[in-house]
């Protein structure tokens, strides 16, 4: 199966420049015929994995580790576990931010937010008294 670059970009919602970049970074090795790039079945699955890794926030160097041969350092499981830890930290930060915004939105005043007593109490609790 040789899939032309146009079919791959449509299938995965990617730009050709993205595939070219991944190729320059050594993540892909398409076949070439008459100057056109074609991807075999293994490369198509590799593209799917790269796209999934990008969607969950892995950087190109981390993706290279995920794609690398067994025994590579760092091990792909280490890379994935580290990303999961980062995601948990992001989730906690976003949950905290969401809770803070909920308190702001529940301010009983319709005036400017900086005059809200709940907001002022929150700010005062985080700053030492002058």
C-alpha positions, 0 to 999 in steps of 0.5 A: 500500500502506497498512500500519497501525501495528499491522502495522508494529510486529508485522513489525519487533518494535517498540512503537508508542511507538518509531514515535511517537518516530521520527515526533516526531524527523522520521524518519518521516511516516506518513499519517493516516486517522481518527486512525490512522497508516498507512505506505506502501511507502517508509515501511516500507522507511524503518522497516526501515532505521531499525531496522537502524541502531538495531540496529548502534548508530547514534543518532537524529541519526546515523540522521537523517543516513543518511536525509537527502537527498544532500549532507547533512552529514555524509554518510551514508557518513561516519556509517556509517564512523565507527560501524564505527570505533567497533565495531572499538574495541568489538570490540578492548576486548571481545576484550581483556576476554575474554582477561583473563577467560580468564586469571582462569578458568584460575586453578589455585586454587579459593580466592577470586579475589583470592588467585590468583597469576596475578591478583596478578601481573597487578595488580602489573604494572599498578601501580607498586611502593609 
